[in-house]
């Protein structure tokens, strides 16, 4: 299996995480739709829409994306991300401020995790994910046909320039693409306060997925 080489500007620690998180999944099982039977209805509907029967349940993916990011105005950027849910991620991106190239990354790894679901209504379900001893509630909004429409979480920050506290953060999911049996949002808008009147002010990034390599 081909290894996706880490961008050269990562630190040694981030490069180690990049390699560890994209290690191939061991003892791969195929997806059986009956496995979704005990989930809340919105989560079940989304999973059956997103994963084709018989798809190998690989646990990590390397995403390549491009889009625009708000840094003193909207700037074009390209990014790569290795993502292993409940284990960690490394996100890398590069853009330009005028003639100046800007490169950066964000990473997280080694927090213990598990997943618990509850249903809110026919369109929304909440996954409770304990990481590093703290509960994080992830809310999914799912269309009647199973398409993922929105994902939100409470996130620490001060987007209103006040004291740091938890604010609504999330993504709006647009279009869809399928890679190796997994159907994912093809275009995404992300930022503070999605689905509220403050969304236009809080939007931070818009991107399109160019490729997804599952591991």
N, CA, C and O of each residue as an XYZ file, in Angstrom:
860
protein
N       0.847     -1.195      0.000
C       0.000      0.000      0.000
C       0.887      1.251      0.000
O       1.832      1.351      0.782
N       0.573      2.193     -0.880
C       1.369      3.406     -1.014
C       1.254      4.277      0.236
O       0.159      4.473      0.762
N       2.391      4.799      0.708
C       2.422      5.720      1.836
C       2.379      7.150      1.307
O       3.144      7.502      0.409
N       1.492      7.971      1.858
C       1.418      9.381      1.483
C       2.467     10.133      2.296
O       2.377     10.194      3.522
N       3.447     10.697      1.626
C       4.568     11.346      2.305
C       4.097     12.648      2.946
O       3.339     13.413      2.350
N       4.564     12.883      4.178
C       4.196     14.098      4.907
C       4.800     15.326      4.233
O       5.894     15.241      3.673
N       4.107     16.467      4.275
C       4.686     17.710      3.761
C       6.014     18.023      4.463
O       6.157     17.730      5.650
N       6.975     18.605      3.763
C       8.321     18.784      4.317
C       8.414     19.781      5.461
O       9.401     19.767      6.196
N       7.415     20.651      5.640
C       7.523     21.690      6.666
C       6.974     21.256      8.027
O       6.921     22.077      8.943
N       6.564     19.994      8.189
C       6.095     19.535      9.490
C       7.264     19.382     10.469
O       8.400     19.138     10.061
N       6.972     19.526     11.755
C       7.966     19.224     12.781
C       8.180     17.714     12.854
O       7.407     16.946     12.283
N       9.224     17.293     13.555
C       9.484     15.859     13.694
C       8.301     15.149     14.364
O       7.910     14.059     13.945
N       7.729     15.775     15.414
C       6.600     15.167     16.125
C       5.394     15.038     15.204
O       4.733     14.000     15.187
N       5.104     16.085     14.441
C       3.958     16.046     13.535
C       4.177     15.021     12.425
O       3.231     14.358     12.000
N       5.409     14.887     11.956
C       5.701     13.899     10.920
C       5.521     12.483     11.455
O       5.030     11.608     10.743
N       5.916     12.253     12.707
C       5.700     10.928     13.302
C       4.201     10.630     13.412
O       3.761      9.519     13.113
N       3.425     11.624     13.840
C       1.977     11.431     13.923
C       1.388     11.141     12.549
O       0.537     10.263     12.403
N       1.843     11.879     11.548
C       1.366     11.675     10.177
C       1.554     10.218      9.754
O       0.642      9.603      9.200
N       2.738      9.674     10.017
C       3.028      8.293      9.612
C       2.235      7.288     10.438
O       1.714      6.314      9.893
N       2.138      7.514     11.753
C       1.417      6.581     12.612
C      -0.065      6.521     12.274
O      -0.657      5.442     12.251
N      -0.667      7.682     12.010
C      -2.112      7.734     11.786
C      -2.530      7.139     10.455
O      -3.695      6.780     10.287
N      -1.609      7.024      9.497
C      -1.989      6.435      8.207
C      -1.529      4.987      8.073
O      -1.518      4.437      6.972
N      -1.147      4.364      9.198
C      -0.821      2.948      9.135
C      -2.040      2.155      8.661
O      -3.159      2.455      9.077
N      -1.849      1.152      7.802
C      -2.992      0.393      7.260
C      -3.816     -0.267      8.366
O      -3.273     -0.730      9.369
N      -5.119     -0.303      8.167
C      -6.024     -0.964      9.105
C      -5.747     -2.470      9.124
O      -5.631     -3.102      8.074
N      -5.645     -3.024     10.304
C      -5.441     -4.467     10.420
C      -6.770     -5.208     10.521
O      -7.750     -4.656     11.022
N      -6.811     -6.444     10.051
C      -7.995     -7.312     10.135
C      -9.255     -6.581      9.653
O     -10.200     -6.380     10.415
N      -9.248     -6.196      8.394
C     -10.333     -5.400      7.818
C     -11.595     -6.243      7.656
O     -11.545     -7.341      7.103
N     -12.724     -5.730      8.139
C     -14.021     -6.360      7.926
C     -14.799     -5.594      6.870
O     -14.569     -4.402      6.665
N     -15.713     -6.272      6.206
C     -16.576     -5.630      5.219
C     -17.832     -5.092      5.909
O     -18.310     -5.666      6.887
N     -18.353     -3.992      5.390
C     -19.539     -3.371      5.981
C     -20.788     -4.190      5.687
O     -21.079     -4.519      4.537
N     -21.519     -4.510      6.747
C     -22.809     -5.189      6.669
C     -23.872     -4.195      7.135
O     -23.798     -3.722      8.269
N     -24.856     -3.862      6.300
C     -25.877     -2.884      6.700
C     -26.569     -3.218      8.017
O     -27.061     -2.312      8.688
N     -26.620     -4.485      8.403
C     -27.244     -4.842      9.678
C     -26.499     -4.249     10.866
O     -27.066     -4.122     11.951
N     -25.221     -3.881     10.672
C     -24.437     -3.295     11.751
C     -24.991     -1.940     12.181
O     -24.718     -1.489     13.294
N     -25.763     -1.286     11.319
C     -26.315      0.029     11.641
C     -27.664     -0.058     12.335
O     -28.259      0.973     12.650
N     -28.159     -1.260     12.580
C     -29.526     -1.433     13.061
C     -29.831     -0.808     14.402
O     -30.976     -0.422     14.639
N     -28.858     -0.689     15.292
C     -29.120     -0.170     16.637
C     -28.858      1.331     16.765
O     -29.039      1.893     17.845
N     -28.441      1.977     15.700
C     -28.167      3.416     15.762
C     -29.466      4.222     15.751
O     -30.479      3.738     15.246
N     -29.457      5.456     16.303
C     -30.611      6.353     16.118
C     -30.900      6.535     14.632
O     -29.987      6.487     13.807
N     -32.171      6.743     14.292
C     -32.585      6.753     12.897
C     -31.765      7.713     12.021
O     -31.340      7.297     10.943
N     -31.517      8.972     12.419
C     -30.723      9.831     11.527
C     -29.322      9.286     11.279
O     -28.831      9.337     10.151
N     -28.669      8.761     12.327
C     -27.327      8.213     12.166
C     -27.347      6.955     11.305
O     -26.460      6.759     10.475
N     -28.361      6.095     11.497
C     -28.489      4.878     10.679
C     -28.681      5.236      9.215
O     -28.056      4.646      8.334
N     -29.561      6.219      8.959
C     -29.848      6.631      7.582
C     -28.589      7.177      6.905
O     -28.321      6.873      5.743
N     -27.828      7.978      7.633
C     -26.590      8.536      7.078
C     -25.575      7.432      6.785
O     -24.966      7.421      5.715
N     -25.389      6.506      7.723
C     -24.393      5.453      7.536
C     -24.737      4.572      6.338
O     -23.856      4.221      5.553
N     -25.999      4.217      6.196
C     -26.402      3.372      5.064
C     -26.245      4.109      3.738
O     -26.000      3.487      2.704
N     -26.385      5.429      3.768
C     -26.171      6.224      2.568
C     -24.688      6.373      2.261
O     -24.295      6.390      1.095
N     -23.856      6.481      3.305
C     -22.448      6.841      3.134
C     -21.539      5.648      2.859
O     -20.463      5.823      2.286
N     -21.941      4.441      3.251
C     -21.059      3.276      3.111
C     -21.792      2.183      2.329
O     -22.837      1.692      2.758
N     -21.235      1.816      1.192
C     -21.862      0.785      0.365
C     -21.685     -0.594      1.015
O     -20.642     -0.856      1.615
N     -22.681     -1.472      0.906
C     -22.541     -2.828      1.447
C     -21.290     -3.515      0.898
O     -20.999     -3.438     -0.296
N     -20.557     -4.186      1.789
C     -19.351     -4.886      1.381
C     -18.094     -4.042      1.345
O     -17.009     -4.561      1.083
N     -18.221     -2.738      1.607
C     -17.043     -1.871      1.608
C     -16.100     -2.250      2.754
O     -16.554     -2.374      3.892
N     -14.801     -2.438      2.488
C     -13.860     -2.702      3.581
C     -13.848     -1.530      4.566
O     -13.714     -0.375      4.161
N     -13.988     -1.831      5.849
C     -14.090     -0.785      6.865
C     -12.700     -0.339      7.298
O     -12.234     -0.665      8.390
N     -12.055      0.414      6.417
C     -10.744      0.988      6.706
C     -10.914      2.164      7.666
O     -11.894      2.903      7.575
N      -9.966      2.339      8.584
C     -10.166      3.259      9.704
C      -9.421      4.571      9.592
O      -9.492      5.389     10.509
N      -8.712      4.799      8.506
C      -7.980      6.057      8.347
C      -8.084      6.501      6.894
O      -8.332      5.696      5.997
N      -7.892      7.794      6.683
C      -7.961      8.341      5.336
C      -7.007      9.529      5.238
O      -6.804     10.262      6.206
N      -6.427      9.705      4.051
C      -5.636     10.897      3.748
C      -6.425     11.704      2.719
O      -6.686     11.232      1.613
N      -6.798     12.920      3.096
C      -7.602     13.787      2.239
C      -6.731     14.860      1.592
O      -5.851     15.430      2.236
N      -6.983     15.127      0.319
C      -6.382     16.262     -0.382
C      -7.503     17.222     -0.743
O      -8.508     16.817     -1.327
N      -7.336     18.491     -0.397
C      -8.399     19.474     -0.608
C      -7.819     20.786     -1.135
O      -6.617     21.040     -1.047
N      -8.714     21.609     -1.684
C      -8.349     22.991     -2.028
C      -9.561     23.866     -1.774
O     -10.693     23.382     -1.742
N      -9.319     25.165     -1.593
C     -10.428     26.070     -1.359
C      -9.946     27.465     -1.028
O      -8.896     27.906     -1.493
N     -10.741     28.159     -0.206
C     -10.383     29.503      0.246
C     -10.502     29.559      1.756
O     -11.365     28.915      2.353
N      -9.614     30.347      2.368
C      -9.582     30.485      3.817
C      -9.527     31.967      4.165
O      -8.887     32.755      3.467
N     -10.203     32.342      5.253
C     -10.290     33.755      5.624
C      -9.103     34.129      6.505
O      -9.058     33.772      7.683
N      -8.149     34.846      5.931
C      -6.975     35.373      6.633
C      -6.782     36.817      6.172
O      -6.088     37.071      5.187
N      -7.396     37.755      6.883
C      -7.409     39.152      6.413
C      -7.931     39.223      4.978
O      -7.326     39.853      4.110
N      -9.047     38.573      4.753
C      -9.619     38.424      3.425
C      -9.574     36.961      3.017
O      -8.940     36.145      3.685
N     -10.246     36.629      1.921
C     -10.305     35.241      1.464
C      -9.092     34.924      0.596
O      -8.820     35.618     -0.383
N      -8.350     33.846      0.972
C      -7.132     33.445      0.277
C      -7.282     32.013     -0.235
O      -7.859     31.161      0.441
N      -6.756     31.757     -1.439
C      -6.734     30.390     -1.953
C      -5.771     29.550     -1.110
O      -4.739     30.043     -0.657
N      -6.119     28.284     -0.907
C      -5.206     27.399     -0.186
C      -5.339     25.984     -0.709
O      -6.320     25.626     -1.359
N      -4.313     25.183     -0.404
C      -4.346     23.739     -0.628
C      -3.981     23.064      0.676
O      -3.197     23.598      1.461
N      -4.550     21.885      0.911
C      -4.325     21.224      2.197
C      -4.311     19.709      2.014
O      -4.882     19.165      1.070
N      -3.640     19.056      2.951
C      -3.705     17.607      3.100
C      -3.970     17.299      4.562
O      -3.520     18.022      5.452
N      -4.700     16.223      4.802
C      -5.023     15.834      6.172
C      -5.022     14.322      6.281
O      -5.629     13.633      5.461
N      -4.343     13.808      7.290
C      -4.489     12.401      7.641
C      -5.403     12.347      8.858
O      -5.198     13.062      9.838
N      -6.412     11.489      8.778
C      -7.467     11.467      9.788
C      -7.772     10.024     10.171
O      -8.105      9.199      9.320
N      -7.653      9.730     11.463
C      -8.027      8.423     11.998
C      -8.981      8.680     13.156
O      -8.524      8.930     14.271
N     -10.294      8.627     12.929
C     -11.267      8.970     13.973
C     -11.017      8.223     15.278
O     -10.724      7.028     15.286
N     -11.140      8.959     16.381
C     -10.920      8.502     17.744
C      -9.441      8.265     18.059
O      -9.102      7.899     19.184
N      -8.557      8.472     17.073
C      -7.111      8.378     17.321
C      -6.422      9.729     17.156
O      -5.602     10.116     17.989
N      -6.751     10.446     16.086
C      -6.120     11.744     15.902
C      -6.134     12.191     14.454
O      -6.745     11.557     13.593
N      -5.446     13.299     14.203
C      -5.364     13.865     12.858
C      -4.140     14.771     12.766
O      -3.619     15.248     13.774
N      -3.697     14.994     11.538
C      -2.738     16.062     11.227
C      -3.282     16.769     10.000
O      -3.500     16.144      8.962
N      -3.500     18.070     10.116
C      -3.998     18.890      9.002
C      -2.911     19.868      8.602
O      -2.382     20.593      9.445
N      -2.576     19.894      7.326
C      -1.533     20.801      6.833
C      -2.107     21.643      5.700
O      -2.956     21.178      4.940
N      -1.640     22.882      5.593
C      -2.165     23.763      4.555
C      -1.107     24.782      4.161
O      -0.224     25.123      4.948
N      -1.213     25.260      2.929
C      -0.350     26.364      2.500
C      -1.166     27.348      1.682
O      -2.059     26.966      0.926
N      -0.839     28.629      1.851
C      -1.519     29.714      1.152
C      -0.500     30.837      0.960
O       0.697     30.638      1.164
N      -0.976     32.004      0.570
C      -0.082     33.156      0.396
C      -0.759     34.398      0.950
O      -1.969     34.577      0.808
N       0.040     35.261      1.587
C      -0.383     36.603      1.958
C       0.416     37.566      1.097
O       1.557     37.901      1.415
N      -0.199     38.011     -0.002
C       0.551     38.783     -0.976
C       1.589     37.884     -1.630
O       1.244     36.836     -2.175
N       2.869     38.286     -1.580
C       3.949     37.483     -2.132
C       4.536     36.502     -1.117
O       5.411     35.704     -1.453
N       4.050     36.566      0.124
C       4.626     35.770      1.198
C       3.929     34.417      1.300
O       2.723     34.370      1.545
N       4.666     33.305      1.116
C       4.048     31.990      1.326
C       3.815     31.733      2.806
O       4.654     32.066      3.643
N       2.669     31.139      3.123
C       2.318     30.818      4.507
C       1.972     29.339      4.571
O       1.111     28.859      3.834
N       2.658     28.614      5.469
C       2.407     27.184      5.636
C       2.186     26.900      7.107
O       2.820     27.512      7.967
N       1.292     25.978      7.396
C       1.031     25.651      8.791
C       0.376     24.298      8.932
O       0.041     23.647      7.942
N       0.196     23.877     10.188
C      -0.453     22.593     10.439
C      -1.116     22.620     11.804
O      -0.813     23.456     12.656
N      -2.023     21.683     11.980
C      -2.728     21.468     13.246
C      -2.737     19.958     13.460
O      -2.890     19.203     12.499
N      -2.575     19.501     14.712
C      -2.517     18.057     14.938
C      -3.055     17.695     16.307
O      -3.099     18.516     17.223
N      -3.464     16.436     16.418
C      -3.883     15.871     17.702
C      -3.746     14.364     17.607
O      -4.111     13.766     16.595
N      -3.217     13.741     18.664
C      -3.100     12.281     18.672
C      -3.004     11.787     20.117
O      -2.594     12.522     21.015
N      -3.385     10.548     20.314
C      -3.162      9.798     21.555
C      -4.193     10.072     22.643
O      -3.960      9.694     23.791
N      -5.319     10.708     22.340
C      -6.393     10.825     23.317
C      -7.268      9.580     23.266
O      -7.577      9.083     22.182
N      -7.665      9.077     24.414
C      -8.553      7.921     24.438
C      -9.938      8.327     23.950
O     -10.385      9.438     24.232
N     -10.625      7.452     23.226
C     -11.933      7.829     22.704
C     -12.869      6.650     22.539
O     -12.438      5.508     22.383
N     -14.155      6.947     22.576
C     -15.212      5.998     22.246
C     -16.386      6.830     21.759
O     -16.301      8.057     21.708
N     -17.490      6.164     21.398
C     -18.590      6.880     20.747
C     -19.919      6.384     21.288
O     -20.157      5.179     21.371
N     -20.802      7.341     21.663
C     -22.158      7.006     22.095
C     -23.134      7.927     21.376
O     -22.859      9.112     21.192
N     -24.286      7.372     20.966
C     -25.250      8.114     20.167
C     -26.554      8.328     20.933
O     -26.925      7.535     21.798
N     -27.239      9.424     20.592
C     -28.629      9.607     21.000
C     -29.352     10.368     19.903
O     -28.747     11.172     19.193
N     -30.628     10.118     19.766
C     -31.437     10.748     18.731
C     -32.155     11.962     19.299
O     -32.641     11.929     20.429
N     -32.223     13.052     18.501
C     -32.981     14.241     18.884
C     -34.340     14.272     18.192
O     -35.355     14.574     18.819
N     -34.354     13.959     16.906
C     -35.594     13.879     16.137
C     -35.283     13.093     14.868
O     -34.266     12.401     14.805
N     -36.139     13.188     13.862
C     -35.948     12.414     12.636
C     -34.784     12.909     11.797
O     -34.307     12.190     10.920
N     -34.315     14.133     12.054
C     -33.237     14.695     11.242
C     -31.924     14.849     11.993
O     -30.881     15.002     11.358
N     -31.937     14.813     13.322
C     -30.724     15.116     14.074
C     -30.407     14.032     15.099
O     -31.296     13.492     15.758
N     -29.110     13.730     15.215
C     -28.600     12.814     16.236
C     -27.328     13.408     16.811
O     -26.635     14.179     16.146
N     -27.025     13.044     18.054
C     -25.842     13.550     18.741
C     -24.952     12.371     19.124
O     -25.410     11.396     19.721
N     -23.670     12.481     18.769
C     -22.669     11.509     19.192
C     -21.868     12.123     20.335
O     -21.317     13.214     20.186
N     -21.796     11.436     21.471
C     -20.990     11.895     22.607
C     -19.645     11.192     22.554
O     -19.570      9.964     22.605
N     -18.580     11.987     22.449
C     -17.237     11.443     22.286
C     -16.368     11.912     23.451
O     -15.986     13.081     23.486
N     -16.042     11.030     24.414
C     -15.134     11.436     25.490
C     -13.686     11.366     25.020
O     -13.211     10.304     24.618
N     -12.987     12.493     25.071
C     -11.582     12.561     24.661
C     -10.805     13.283     25.748
O     -11.185     14.380     26.161
N      -9.724     12.679     26.214
C      -8.894     13.271     27.265
C      -9.721     13.641     28.489
O      -9.489     14.677     29.113
N     -10.691     12.789     28.833
C     -11.474     13.001     30.040
C     -12.586     14.018     29.929
O     -13.202     14.361     30.938
N     -12.862     14.508     28.740
C     -13.914     15.512     28.559
C     -14.886     15.062     27.473
O     -14.472     14.545     26.435
N     -16.178     15.261     27.718
C     -17.206     14.891     26.752
C     -17.341     15.962     25.665
O     -17.398     17.156     25.958
N     -17.391     15.516     24.413
C     -17.610     16.416     23.277
C     -18.855     15.941     22.539
O     -18.908     14.796     22.091
N     -19.854     16.804     22.408
C     -21.089     16.439     21.720
C     -21.027     16.905     20.265
O     -20.863     18.092     19.983
N     -21.163     15.941     19.348
C     -21.118     16.198     17.914
C     -22.524     15.980     17.361
O     -23.055     14.871     17.415
N     -23.123     17.049     16.828
C     -24.508     16.971     16.334
C     -24.508     16.856     14.817
O     -23.901     17.670     14.121
N     -25.203     15.825     14.307
C     -25.342     15.599     12.877
C     -26.760     15.925     12.433
O     -27.732     15.535     13.080
N     -26.865     16.649     11.318
C     -28.147     16.886     10.668
C     -28.152     16.112      9.357
O     -27.279     16.304      8.511
N     -29.145     15.233      9.192
C     -29.166     14.286      8.074
C     -30.447     14.477      7.272
O     -31.535     14.549      7.843
N     -30.320     14.559      5.946
C     -31.478     14.715      5.065
C     -32.274     13.413      5.006
O     -31.808     12.361      5.444
N     -33.481     13.509      4.456
C     -34.355     12.333      4.373
C     -33.743     11.215      3.540
O     -34.035     10.042      3.774
N     -32.886     11.567      2.556
C     -32.264     10.551      1.705
C     -30.940     10.061      2.258
O     -30.268      9.263      1.606
N     -30.536     10.522      3.464
C     -29.309     10.058      4.092
C     -28.109     10.961      3.904
O     -27.054     10.701      4.482
N     -28.238     12.016      3.113
C     -27.119     12.936      2.919
C     -26.813     13.685      4.224
O     -27.721     14.108      4.939
N     -25.528     13.836      4.514
C     -25.117     14.630      5.658
C     -25.202     16.105      5.283
O     -24.586     16.539      4.309
N     -25.974     16.884      6.065
C     -26.176     18.293      5.745
C     -25.318     19.226      6.598
O     -24.790     20.221      6.101
N     -25.184     18.896      7.891
C     -24.461     19.791      8.798
C     -23.904     18.983      9.963
O     -24.520     18.021     10.420
N     -22.721     19.390     10.438
C     -22.124     18.820     11.652
C     -21.677     19.982     12.533
O     -20.981     20.880     12.060
N     -22.071     19.977     13.815
C     -21.693     21.065     14.706
C     -21.169     20.515     16.029
O     -21.542     19.425     16.462
N     -20.297     21.295     16.656
C     -19.747     20.978     17.979
C     -19.596     22.283     18.754
O     -19.411     23.332     18.136
N     -19.668     22.256     20.090
C     -19.264     23.416     20.879
C     -17.731     23.493     20.859
O     -17.057     22.504     21.146
N     -17.186     24.658     20.524
C     -15.728     24.802     20.416
C     -15.264     26.014     21.217
O     -15.903     27.066     21.216
N     -14.143     25.839     21.893
C     -13.577     26.899     22.713
C     -12.940     27.963     21.819
O     -12.210     27.631     20.885
N     -13.210     29.226     22.096
C     -12.595     30.299     21.326
C     -13.211     31.632     21.657
O     -14.067     31.736     22.535
N     -12.764     32.668     20.936
C     -13.332     34.009     21.116
C     -13.596     34.674     19.763
O     -13.080     35.760     19.498
N     -14.394     34.031     18.906
C     -14.672     34.627     17.595
C     -15.415     35.955     17.688
O     -15.406     36.738     16.738
N     -16.063     36.216     18.833
C     -16.756     37.490     19.024
C     -15.860     38.533     19.675
O     -16.322     39.607     20.059
N     -14.539     38.203     19.801
C     -13.530     39.098     20.394
C     -13.744     39.325     21.889
O     -13.124     40.210     22.479
N     -14.615     38.533     22.499
C     -14.816     38.626     23.945
C     -13.949     37.604     24.663
O     -12.960     37.117     24.115
N     -14.328     37.289     25.887
C     -13.596     36.275     26.645
C     -13.764     34.910     25.984
O     -14.807     34.621     25.397
N     -12.737     34.078     26.082
C     -12.810     32.736     25.505
C     -13.890     31.908     26.211
O     -13.955     31.869     27.440
N     -14.711     31.264     25.431
C     -15.752     30.377     25.944
C     -16.191     29.475     24.805
O     -15.662     29.561     23.696
N     -17.153     28.613     25.078
C     -17.628     27.711     24.032
C     -18.610     28.423     23.097
O     -19.552     29.083     23.537
N     -18.361     28.267     21.799
C     -19.251     28.773     20.756
C     -19.590     27.631     19.805
O     -18.857     26.646     19.718
N     -20.700     27.772     19.097
C     -21.080     26.783     18.095
C     -20.113     26.854     16.916
O     -19.879     27.928     16.362
N     -19.555     25.708     16.537
C     -18.646     25.622     15.393
C     -19.075     24.428     14.560
O     -19.569     23.440     15.102
N     -18.892     24.507     13.250
C     -19.291     23.357     12.458
C     -19.112     23.546     10.973
O     -18.465     24.489     10.518
N     -19.707     22.617     10.215
C     -19.577     22.606      8.765
C     -20.944     22.442      8.118
O     -21.829     21.770      8.647
N     -21.091     23.072      6.964
C     -22.221     22.839      6.072
C     -21.716     21.968      4.932
O     -20.706     22.295      4.308
N     -22.402     20.860      4.647
C     -21.949     19.882      3.666
C     -22.700     20.071      2.353
O     -23.931     20.068      2.333
N     -21.961     20.236      1.258
C     -22.526     20.488     -0.059
C     -22.020     19.446     -1.045
O     -20.869     19.017     -0.961
N     -22.871     19.038     -1.977
C     -22.498     18.038     -2.982
C     -22.042     16.742     -2.301
O     -22.037     16.644     -1.074
N     -21.665     15.765     -3.103
C     -21.135     14.507     -2.575
C     -20.167     13.900     -3.574
O     -20.287     14.102     -4.782
N     -19.198     13.148     -3.045
C     -18.265     12.376     -3.861
C     -18.130     10.994     -3.229
O     -18.311     10.838     -2.021
N     -17.811      9.991     -4.047
C     -17.630      8.633     -3.534
C     -16.229      8.147     -3.865
O     -15.779      8.221     -5.008
N     -15.545      7.646     -2.833
C     -14.208      7.081     -2.982
C     -14.204      5.695     -2.326
O     -14.472      5.576     -1.130
N     -13.909      4.667     -3.090
C     -13.734      3.314     -2.545
C     -14.909      2.856     -1.684
O     -14.714      2.208     -0.655
N     -16.125      3.192     -2.104
C     -17.308      2.743     -1.387
C     -17.799      3.669     -0.296
O     -18.859      3.429      0.281
N     -17.039      4.742      0.006
C     -17.436      5.716      1.022
C     -17.920      6.994      0.324
O     -17.195      7.573     -0.485
N     -19.141      7.429      0.639
C     -19.689      8.671      0.093
C     -19.523      9.781      1.125
O     -19.982      9.663      2.261
N     -18.859     10.864      0.711
C     -18.521     11.952      1.629
C     -18.945     13.284      1.013
O     -19.134     13.365     -0.201
N     -19.098     14.332      1.831
C     -19.377     15.650      1.267
C     -18.260     16.077      0.312
O     -17.079     15.973      0.642
N     -18.642     16.554     -0.864
C     -17.639     16.966     -1.846
C     -17.167     18.393     -1.655
O     -16.013     18.719     -1.935
N     -18.066     19.245     -1.175
C     -17.705     20.636     -0.852
C     -18.179     20.944      0.558
O     -19.240     20.486      0.984
N     -17.385     21.721      1.276
C     -17.664     21.995      2.686
C     -17.421     23.468      2.977
O     -16.469     24.064      2.474
N     -18.294     24.046      3.797
C     -18.087     25.385      4.365
C     -17.997     25.217      5.873
O     -18.839     24.552      6.477
N     -16.976     25.817      6.488
C     -16.743     25.604      7.918
C     -16.522     26.934      8.624
O     -16.016     27.891      8.037
N     -16.909     26.976      9.893
C     -16.681     28.186     10.678
C     -17.572     28.223     11.907
O     -18.157     27.218     12.310
N     -17.659     29.416     12.494
C     -18.451     29.632     13.702
C     -19.917     29.877     13.358
O     -20.237     30.495     12.342
N     -20.796     29.385     14.218
C     -22.235     29.674     14.202
C     -22.976     29.243     12.934
O     -23.824     29.994     12.451
N     -22.687     28.052     12.372
C     -23.442     27.606     11.191
C     -24.922     27.439     11.521
O     -25.287     27.026     12.622
N     -25.761     27.768     10.548
C     -27.200     27.636     10.742
C     -27.826     28.733     11.572
O     -28.987     28.624     11.965
N     -27.060     29.815     11.855
C     -27.570     30.945     12.634
C     -27.393     32.228     11.830
O     -26.704     32.219     10.810
N     -28.006     33.345     12.271
C     -27.817     34.615     11.559
C     -26.364     35.110     11.554
O     -26.021     35.986     10.760
N     -25.510     34.568     12.422
C     -24.107     34.993     12.494
C     -23.197     34.201     11.560
O     -21.988     34.435     11.535
N     -23.759     33.269     10.792
C     -22.946     32.378      9.966
C     -22.078     33.134      8.960
O     -20.907     32.794      8.791
N     -22.621     34.145      8.293
C     -21.842     34.878      7.293
C     -20.609     35.529      7.926
O     -19.536     35.563      7.323
N     -20.773     36.037      9.130
C     -19.653     36.650      9.846
C     -18.652     35.609     10.328
O     -17.449     35.872     10.354
N     -19.136     34.428     10.710
C     -18.269     33.439     11.328
C     -17.617     32.452     10.379
O     -16.725     31.711     10.791
N     -18.038     32.417      9.107
C     -17.473     31.442      8.179
C     -15.975     31.674      7.986
O     -15.537     32.806      7.778
N     -15.186     30.584      8.057
C     -13.733     30.701      8.011
C     -13.100     30.044      6.799
O     -12.079     30.525      6.307
N     -13.673     28.965      6.310
C     -13.006     28.224      5.238
C     -14.047     27.547      4.358
O     -15.091     27.096      4.831
N     -13.738     27.487      3.069
C     -14.549     26.761      2.093
C     -13.602     25.864      1.309
O     -12.583     26.330      0.799
N     -13.936     24.572      1.210
C     -13.009     23.708      0.486
C     -13.732     22.603     -0.259
O     -14.876     22.257      0.036
N     -13.009     22.056     -1.249
C     -13.475     20.953     -2.074
C     -12.517     19.781     -1.897
O     -11.301     19.974     -1.896
N     -13.041     18.582     -1.748
C     -12.192     17.402     -1.642
C     -11.748     16.975     -3.043
O     -12.575     16.749     -3.927
N     -10.437     16.871     -3.228
C      -9.878     16.444     -4.507
C      -9.632     14.940     -4.551
O      -9.783     14.312     -5.599
N      -9.251     14.365     -3.411
C      -8.951     12.934     -3.374
C      -9.066     12.430     -1.944
O      -8.884     13.189     -0.992
N      -9.366     11.157     -1.801
C      -9.422     10.502     -0.485
C      -8.807      9.116     -0.630
O      -9.298      8.283     -1.393
N      -7.731      8.880      0.107
C      -7.035      7.591      0.069
C      -7.268      6.909      1.409
O      -6.760      7.366      2.433
N      -8.029      5.824      1.413
C      -8.350      5.118      2.648
C      -7.255      4.099      2.950
O      -6.667      3.490      2.058
N      -7.006      3.941      4.273
C      -5.872      3.116      4.715
C      -6.359      1.957      5.578
O      -5.553      1.153      6.044
